[in-house]
Every structure is written in structure tokens, then in C-alpha cells.
Amino acid sequence: MSQSNRLWALGSVGAMIVLLLAGWFVGAQPALTAAALADQERQNVEAQNAAQVVELAQLADLRANQDELDDEYRALRRSIPSTPGTSAFIDGLDALALKAGVTITGFTVADPLAYTVPASAATAPVTESTESGDPTEVPADPSLTTTAPPMAVTNPLITPDNFVGVLVGINVVGQYDAVLSFIDGLQTGKRLFLVTGIESDRAADVESAAANIVAARVSGFIYVLEQN
């Protein structure tokens, strides 16, 4: 083979290599890159679909339990209503007293105390008070004061602007076991009631003392959570 033929052959081979490289960069590489991106996008879509399937299943479960959730919500709103509801609370006390077999002889309610973290000292002057004058009852303090109700941080949505505690005092007279039953009912009733103090004395007269009659004063907090 002559020198010119060799050069021509080498040139042809070089041209073919250039063409192949050009075909790679112009056609194959972009196609492969596009395929890789498409595969990545497909994986992302599949992951999103899987997450949505899980979310839909959770929503379906919630929907299936909607009645139960509604009942739970209503129970919680009865436990901590959006208004003090003092009148309704007193009505509940009357029913509880009748069931326990005690007599309510006095009731006091103080001004609401805003939720604080940590709970700080505060005073709450009495705004309502009724006393029966029964000689066996524990006298209600007309200058009732208290510290802020003990509360724990449960949720950042609970703030001093929407959550308050209201101190109430309840004077009752009855047999010792009946008074204990009344206090237990306070703590397990539909309205959340946190007992913070109990004072009790046995009746002064001999007949009542023999019947195990005691006079007690129960102090505690009811709570109000305003709806946003």
C-alpha cells in the first residue's frame, strides 16, 4: 500500500471516530441523560403516590371513625367548655350532691386566672358567694385568694389568651363516706375539676357527731378554653 493510501485510510478511520463521538455527544448522551431524569422523576412520582396512598388510608380510617371522634370531641368540650358556664356547673353540683347524699351549704367562685408558664402567684377576689347559715357548715372565707392553678404545657396553641382556670369553693355537709363520694364525683364528672384543697370538721352537736356527720369545704379549679 502506498503512502497516500495509508494516509487516506487513517484519515477515514479518524473521521469515523469523530463522527461516532459527535453522534454520542449530539444524540446518545442527551438521550441517556433524559432517560435518567425521567427515571428519577418516575421514582419521585411513585414515592409521592405511595405517600398519598398512606394518607388516603389514614383519612379513610378517620372517616370510618368519624362518629367516635365527634363523640370524643363533644366530651372534651363538655370537660373544658369555651365559657365558664357557672350556672350549668352549679346545676351539676346539685345533682351530684343529691346522688352522693350530701347538702351543699355554700358556693364561691373567683375571677378567672390566665394560663401561665410557670404558674406564678396571683390573687383572685371572690365575685360570687352564697352561704346558708347552717351552724354545721365550714365558713367560707369572704376574702378568698389563691395562687395560679397548677398547669403544664401541653400544646403551643394553649395560651393565656384562650385558656383560664376558675377557682371555686364548695361547702357540703353529710356523712363522712357521702362527702368522700361527692369529692370523687367532682373529680370524675363530665366537667374537668382539679381538687386543690379539702378542709373538714366533725359536726359540733352530739347527735350529728354520733351520725358521723362532717362539714367540708372543697376547693379546686374548673377550666375554660375559648374557641379560635
C-alpha positions as CSV (number, residue, x, y, z in Angstrom):
1,M,0.0,0.0,0.0
2,S,1.3,3.3,-1.0
3,Q,1.9,6.1,1.5
4,S,-1.1,8.1,0.2
5,N,-3.4,5.1,0.6
6,R,-2.2,4.7,4.2
7,L,-2.9,8.3,5.0
8,W,-6.3,8.1,3.3
9,A,-7.2,5.0,5.4
10,L,-6.0,6.7,8.6
11,G,-8.0,9.8,7.8
12,S,-11.1,7.7,7.1
13,V,-10.7,6.0,10.5
14,G,-10.2,9.3,12.2
15,A,-13.3,10.7,10.5
16,M,-15.3,7.7,11.6
17,I,-14.1,8.2,15.2
18,V,-15.0,11.9,15.1
19,L,-18.4,11.0,13.7
20,L,-19.0,8.4,16.4
21,L,-18.0,10.9,19.1
22,A,-20.2,13.6,17.6
23,G,-23.1,11.1,17.5
24,W,-22.5,10.3,21.1
25,F,-22.5,13.9,22.3
26,V,-25.2,15.1,20.0
27,G,-27.6,12.1,20.2
28,A,-26.8,9.3,22.7
29,Q,-25.6,11.3,25.7
30,P,-28.6,13.7,25.8
31,A,-31.0,10.7,25.3
32,L,-29.4,8.8,28.2
33,T,-29.5,12.0,30.4
34,A,-33.1,12.5,29.6
35,A,-33.8,8.8,30.4
36,A,-32.0,9.1,33.7
37,L,-34.0,12.2,34.6
38,A,-37.2,10.6,33.5
39,D,-36.4,7.6,35.7
40,Q,-35.7,9.8,38.7
41,E,-38.9,11.7,38.1
42,R,-40.8,8.4,37.9
43,Q,-39.3,7.3,41.2
44,N,-40.3,10.6,42.8
45,V,-43.9,10.2,41.5
46,E,-44.0,6.7,42.8
47,A,-42.8,7.9,46.2
48,Q,-45.5,10.6,46.2
49,N,-48.1,8.2,45.1
50,A,-47.1,5.8,47.9
51,A,-47.3,8.6,50.5
52,Q,-50.7,9.6,49.1
53,V,-52.0,6.0,49.4
54,V,-50.9,6.0,53.1
55,E,-52.6,9.4,53.6
56,L,-55.8,8.3,51.9
57,A,-55.8,5.1,54.1
58,Q,-55.5,7.3,57.2
59,L,-58.3,9.6,56.0
60,A,-60.4,6.6,55.3
61,D,-59.8,5.3,58.9
62,L,-60.7,8.7,60.3
63,R,-63.8,8.8,58.2
64,A,-64.8,5.4,59.4
65,N,-64.3,6.6,63.0
66,Q,-66.0,10.0,62.4
67,D,-68.8,9.3,64.8
68,E,-66.4,8.2,67.5
69,L,-64.2,11.2,67.0
70,D,-67.2,13.5,67.1
71,D,-68.4,12.0,70.4
72,E,-64.8,12.3,71.8
73,Y,-64.7,16.0,70.8
74,R,-68.1,16.7,72.4
75,A,-67.0,15.0,75.6
76,L,-63.8,17.1,75.7
77,R,-65.8,20.3,75.1
78,R,-68.1,19.4,78.0
79,S,-65.0,18.8,80.1
80,I,-63.4,22.1,79.2
81,P,-66.0,24.4,77.6
82,S,-65.5,27.7,75.8
83,T,-67.3,29.7,78.6
84,P,-67.2,29.4,82.4
85,G,-70.8,28.0,82.4
86,T,-71.1,28.6,86.1
87,S,-74.9,28.1,86.2
88,A,-74.6,24.7,84.4
89,F,-71.8,23.7,86.8
90,I,-73.9,24.5,89.8
91,D,-76.8,22.5,88.4
92,G,-74.4,19.6,88.0
93,L,-73.2,20.1,91.6
94,D,-76.8,19.9,92.9
95,A,-77.4,16.6,91.0
96,L,-74.1,15.2,92.3
97,A,-74.9,16.2,95.9
98,L,-78.3,14.5,95.7
99,K,-76.7,11.3,94.3
100,A,-74.0,11.3,97.0
101,G,-76.4,12.2,99.8
102,V,-74.8,15.5,100.9
103,T,-76.1,19.0,101.3
104,I,-74.4,21.9,99.6
105,T,-74.3,24.8,102.1
106,G,-72.1,27.3,100.3
107,F,-70.5,28.1,97.0
108,T,-67.9,30.6,95.9
109,V,-66.3,31.4,92.6
110,A,-63.3,33.6,91.9
111,D,-62.2,35.6,88.9
112,P,-60.6,33.6,86.1
113,L,-56.8,33.2,86.2
114,A,-55.0,33.2,82.9
115,Y,-52.8,30.3,82.0
116,T,-49.2,31.0,82.9
117,V,-45.9,29.1,82.4
118,P,-44.6,28.7,85.0
119,A,-47.6,29.3,87.3
120,S,-47.0,32.5,89.2
121,A,-48.6,33.8,92.4
122,A,-51.8,35.6,91.9
123,T,-54.9,36.6,93.8
124,A,-58.4,36.1,92.8
125,P,-61.1,38.1,94.7
126,V,-64.4,36.4,95.2
127,T,-67.1,37.7,92.8
128,E,-70.0,35.5,93.9
129,S,-70.8,33.9,97.3
130,T,-73.8,32.3,98.8
131,E,-73.9,30.9,102.4
132,S,-76.8,29.0,104.0
133,G,-76.1,30.0,107.6
134,D,-76.2,26.3,108.7
135,P,-74.3,26.2,112.0
136,T,-72.5,23.0,111.0
137,E,-71.1,24.3,107.8
138,V,-67.5,25.4,107.3
139,P,-67.5,29.2,107.0
140,A,-66.5,30.5,103.6
141,D,-63.6,33.0,103.5
142,P,-65.0,36.3,102.1
143,S,-61.6,37.3,101.0
144,L,-60.7,34.2,99.1
145,T,-57.3,34.3,97.5
146,T,-55.3,31.6,95.6
147,T,-52.3,31.0,93.6
148,A,-52.4,30.4,89.9
149,P,-53.8,27.0,89.0
150,P,-51.1,24.3,88.5
151,M,-51.0,23.7,84.8
152,A,-48.5,22.1,82.5
153,V,-47.5,23.0,78.9
154,T,-49.4,20.6,76.7
155,N,-49.6,22.4,73.3
156,P,-48.3,25.7,71.9
157,L,-51.9,26.5,70.9
158,I,-52.8,26.8,74.6
159,T,-52.0,30.4,75.7
160,P,-53.0,32.9,78.4
161,D,-55.3,34.5,75.8
162,N,-57.5,31.4,75.4
163,F,-57.1,29.2,78.5
164,V,-58.0,30.1,82.0
165,G,-58.6,28.4,85.4
166,V,-61.5,29.4,87.7
167,L,-61.2,28.7,91.4
168,V,-64.4,27.5,93.1
169,G,-65.1,26.6,96.7
170,I,-67.9,24.2,97.7
171,N,-69.2,23.7,101.2
172,V,-71.0,20.5,101.9
173,V,-72.5,18.7,104.9
174,G,-73.1,15.0,105.2
175,Q,-71.9,11.7,106.4
176,Y,-68.2,11.1,106.0
177,D,-68.5,8.4,103.3
178,A,-71.0,10.6,101.4
179,V,-68.7,13.5,101.4
180,L,-65.9,11.3,100.0
181,S,-68.3,10.1,97.4
182,F,-69.2,13.7,96.5
183,I,-65.5,14.6,96.1
184,D,-64.9,11.6,94.0
185,G,-67.8,12.6,91.7
186,L,-66.3,16.1,91.4
187,Q,-63.0,14.6,90.1
188,T,-64.6,12.1,87.7
189,G,-67.5,14.1,86.4
190,K,-68.1,15.4,82.9
191,R,-66.7,18.8,83.8
192,L,-62.9,18.7,84.5
193,F,-62.4,19.7,88.2
194,L,-59.0,19.7,89.8
195,V,-59.2,19.5,93.6
196,T,-56.6,21.7,95.2
197,G,-57.7,21.7,98.9
198,I,-60.1,19.9,101.3
199,E,-61.0,21.1,104.8
200,S,-63.3,19.2,107.1
201,D,-64.7,19.3,110.6
202,R,-67.0,17.0,112.5
203,A,-70.3,18.4,113.5
204,A,-70.4,20.2,116.8
205,D,-73.6,18.8,118.2
206,V,-73.6,15.3,119.8
207,E,-76.3,13.9,117.7
208,S,-74.7,14.8,114.4
209,A,-71.3,13.7,115.6
210,A,-72.8,10.3,116.5
211,A,-74.1,10.0,113.0
212,N,-70.6,10.7,111.6
213,I,-71.7,14.0,110.1
214,V,-68.9,16.2,108.8
215,A,-68.8,19.6,107.2
216,A,-66.3,20.0,104.4
217,R,-65.0,22.7,102.1
218,V,-63.6,21.6,98.8
219,S,-61.5,24.0,96.7
220,G,-60.5,23.4,93.1
221,F,-60.3,24.7,89.5
222,I,-62.6,24.4,86.6
223,Y,-61.2,25.4,83.2
224,V,-62.2,27.4,80.1
225,L,-60.7,27.0,76.6
226,E,-62.0,29.6,74.2
227,Q,-62.6,28.6,70.6
228,N,-60.5,30.4,68.0
